[in-house]
Amino acid sequence: MPTSWVPSSPDIVADGLDAWITSLRARLTHGELGDLGPVTLSDGKKLPAELAARLMLNDLDHFEDLPRSWGNDPLKVVRRRLLLHDLQDLRWQL
């Protein structure tokens, strides 16, 4: 994963979410999520686990690819933190 322009929340790093994201990428590569049922997103919608994981990781990659100058945008900082919390919720559901 590229170096982020927005520091992770200390609780996110401390609980190993960054390592779990790496393992989630590997699980997707090996097709391990294809047979899992739906997961519930923070907005209450349900999606197949594989699709939810791919969407969240694509969003995370998008944030990681933004120029560092975008890190000064408070809205983007908040959106990225919410995404990290959504990934944490996904981890508990898987």
Backbone bond lengths (Angstrom), bond angles and torsions (degrees), N, CA, C in turn:
res aa  C-N    CA-C-N  psi(-1)  N-CA   C-N-CA  omega(-1)  CA-C   N-CA-C  phi
1 M - - - 1.446 - - 1.527 107.60 -
2 P 1.334 118.72 135.74 1.455 121.28 -179.96 1.523 111.84 -65.19
3 T 1.321 115.55 161.21 1.454 120.28 176.24 1.519 109.18 -67.03
4 S 1.298 115.81 131.75 1.455 121.01 -175.78 1.520 111.55 -80.44
5 W 1.324 116.26 148.32 1.456 120.51 174.07 1.509 111.32 -86.19
6 V 1.314 117.50 -8.38 1.460 121.69 178.18 1.520 107.38 -122.39
7 P 1.333 117.19 122.24 1.466 117.91 179.69 1.523 110.75 -60.98
8 S 1.306 115.91 142.44 1.463 120.45 176.07 1.517 109.05 -71.41
9 S 1.302 115.26 152.54 1.454 119.75 173.94 1.523 107.81 -63.44
10 P 1.333 117.53 141.49 1.469 119.48 -179.42 1.521 113.39 -55.09
11 D 1.333 118.20 -36.41 1.459 120.22 -179.46 1.527 111.80 -67.59
12 I 1.325 117.25 -31.42 1.467 121.30 179.44 1.530 110.10 -68.25
13 V 1.315 116.68 -43.95 1.460 120.79 179.31 1.520 110.21 -70.32
14 A 1.320 117.13 -43.40 1.458 121.63 -176.28 1.522 112.56 -61.60
15 D 1.316 117.23 -33.66 1.462 117.93 -177.44 1.521 112.99 -91.69
16 G 1.324 117.93 8.11 1.459 121.22 172.60 1.512 115.47 81.16
17 L 1.322 118.15 18.74 1.463 119.53 -179.94 1.518 111.19 -60.52
18 D 1.320 116.96 -37.51 1.461 119.32 -179.39 1.528 111.38 -61.30
19 A 1.329 117.63 -41.20 1.467 120.81 177.10 1.527 110.95 -68.39
20 W 1.331 116.62 -37.08 1.459 119.76 179.38 1.528 110.43 -65.39
21 I 1.326 117.50 -38.22 1.468 121.25 178.45 1.522 109.79 -60.95
22 T 1.315 116.57 -40.40 1.469 120.36 177.09 1.529 110.13 -61.53
23 S 1.334 117.10 -43.98 1.466 119.73 179.60 1.527 111.34 -69.34
24 L 1.338 117.48 -32.77 1.463 120.94 176.92 1.528 110.30 -62.51
25 R 1.311 116.42 -42.11 1.474 120.09 176.98 1.533 110.87 -58.90
26 A 1.322 116.43 -41.96 1.469 120.40 178.77 1.526 110.72 -66.22
27 R 1.314 116.91 -41.55 1.462 120.01 178.88 1.524 111.40 -61.69
28 L 1.331 116.88 -39.14 1.469 120.29 177.06 1.522 110.69 -64.91
29 T 1.315 115.91 -43.00 1.469 120.53 179.50 1.523 111.27 -58.93
30 H 1.335 116.28 -36.61 1.465 120.86 -178.74 1.523 113.15 -89.58
31 G 1.327 117.48 4.18 1.457 121.06 177.11 1.512 114.78 71.56
32 E 1.321 118.10 23.62 1.458 121.12 -174.76 1.528 114.64 -76.74
33 L 1.319 118.23 -12.00 1.460 119.36 -177.35 1.523 112.93 -101.53
34 G 1.317 116.86 -5.53 1.459 120.88 -175.02 1.513 115.02 -62.07
35 D 1.324 117.98 -29.11 1.461 121.29 -176.91 1.522 113.65 -96.68
36 L 1.328 116.22 -0.44 1.466 118.96 -179.47 1.516 110.09 -79.71
37 G 1.287 115.70 152.86 1.461 121.02 179.61 1.515 111.79 -76.37
38 P 1.316 115.77 -168.64 1.462 119.62 -177.40 1.526 112.07 -73.29
39 V 1.320 114.28 155.19 1.460 122.15 171.67 1.517 107.18 -117.98
40 T 1.316 115.93 156.27 1.460 121.10 -179.94 1.518 109.42 -99.09
41 L 1.325 115.87 125.84 1.448 121.45 178.90 1.525 110.14 -83.85
42 S 1.329 116.31 167.89 1.473 120.10 -176.53 1.525 112.55 -61.94
43 D 1.337 117.01 -24.02 1.472 119.24 178.73 1.531 112.19 -88.37
44 G 1.348 116.13 5.29 1.453 120.89 177.58 1.517 114.56 92.57
45 K 1.326 117.70 -12.05 1.463 120.26 178.43 1.521 110.05 -70.75
46 K 1.326 114.62 151.75 1.459 120.76 176.66 1.523 108.43 -112.45
47 L 1.324 114.94 134.17 1.466 122.16 177.42 1.514 108.89 -134.64
48 P 1.333 117.09 152.48 1.461 118.22 171.62 1.532 109.60 -54.96
49 A 1.318 117.12 142.01 1.466 121.95 -175.29 1.524 112.15 -54.67
50 E 1.326 117.14 -43.18 1.461 120.20 -178.29 1.530 111.06 -62.92
51 L 1.314 117.00 -44.95 1.461 120.59 -179.41 1.530 110.84 -64.78
52 A 1.332 116.75 -44.11 1.466 120.22 179.24 1.524 110.85 -60.26
53 A 1.325 117.05 -43.86 1.463 120.84 179.88 1.527 110.84 -63.50
54 R 1.324 116.63 -44.69 1.472 119.80 179.91 1.531 111.57 -62.79
55 L 1.316 117.09 -42.56 1.465 120.13 179.63 1.524 111.09 -63.54
56 M 1.321 116.83 -45.47 1.459 120.07 -179.36 1.525 111.75 -64.92
57 L 1.318 116.73 -41.75 1.463 119.15 179.35 1.527 111.43 -68.49
58 N 1.322 117.06 -35.38 1.470 119.45 175.24 1.525 110.87 -63.65
59 D 1.331 116.33 -41.27 1.465 119.81 176.72 1.524 110.95 -62.86
60 L 1.324 116.27 -43.43 1.460 120.19 179.31 1.524 110.67 -62.01
61 D 1.327 116.58 -43.66 1.470 120.25 177.62 1.520 111.06 -60.54
62 H 1.322 116.47 -38.04 1.459 120.37 178.15 1.531 110.29 -60.39
63 F 1.324 116.72 -47.20 1.462 119.84 178.81 1.526 111.09 -61.93
64 E 1.316 116.31 -39.74 1.466 120.33 -178.75 1.530 111.67 -67.13
65 D 1.326 117.13 -28.05 1.467 121.14 -178.07 1.525 113.71 -85.36
66 L 1.327 117.85 -10.30 1.458 120.22 -179.72 1.529 110.47 -68.99
67 P 1.319 117.21 148.57 1.467 119.72 176.72 1.529 110.87 -61.14
68 R 1.317 116.28 148.83 1.471 121.11 -179.83 1.527 111.95 -54.32
69 S 1.322 117.82 -31.43 1.461 120.87 -178.13 1.529 111.89 -60.64
70 W 1.309 117.03 -24.15 1.468 120.62 178.89 1.525 111.28 -72.36
71 G 1.324 117.17 -14.85 1.457 121.24 179.55 1.508 113.31 -65.62
72 N 1.336 117.01 -12.62 1.460 120.78 178.21 1.521 112.15 -84.90
73 D 1.296 117.83 -4.91 1.457 122.16 -178.88 1.536 108.61 -86.65
74 P 1.340 117.83 108.68 1.466 120.32 -176.59 1.521 113.44 -57.93
75 L 1.322 117.90 -34.05 1.462 120.61 179.46 1.528 110.84 -63.78
76 K 1.308 116.74 -42.02 1.472 119.83 179.51 1.528 111.04 -67.77
77 V 1.323 116.70 -36.64 1.464 120.63 177.62 1.528 109.71 -62.10
78 V 1.314 116.63 -46.15 1.463 121.09 179.91 1.526 110.68 -65.05
79 R 1.323 117.28 -43.72 1.474 120.28 -179.20 1.527 110.97 -62.02
80 R 1.335 117.07 -38.92 1.460 119.97 179.36 1.527 110.23 -67.79
81 R 1.310 117.17 -41.84 1.468 119.84 178.86 1.525 111.08 -63.62
82 L 1.329 116.87 -39.33 1.464 119.77 176.27 1.529 110.86 -63.10
83 L 1.324 116.28 -39.27 1.462 120.36 177.12 1.528 110.53 -61.94
84 L 1.320 117.59 -42.70 1.462 120.46 178.17 1.526 111.09 -62.53
85 H 1.309 116.94 -38.03 1.461 119.67 176.80 1.532 111.07 -69.23
86 D 1.325 117.61 -35.41 1.470 120.27 174.84 1.530 110.19 -63.92
87 L 1.319 116.61 -39.75 1.471 120.02 176.90 1.525 110.19 -63.82
88 Q 1.313 116.80 -38.38 1.461 119.84 176.65 1.524 110.51 -62.52
89 D 1.324 117.07 -42.69 1.470 120.30 176.99 1.528 110.93 -61.75
90 L 1.322 116.24 -40.71 1.458 120.42 178.08 1.528 110.29 -60.98
91 R 1.320 115.67 -41.63 1.473 119.37 179.74 1.526 110.57 -57.79
92 W 1.319 117.19 -42.80 1.465 119.71 -178.65 1.522 111.44 -68.20
93 Q 1.330 117.53 -29.21 1.469 120.32 -179.58 1.527 112.65 -79.61
94 L 1.327 116.00 -24.87 1.460 118.55 -179.79 1.522 110.20 -87.28
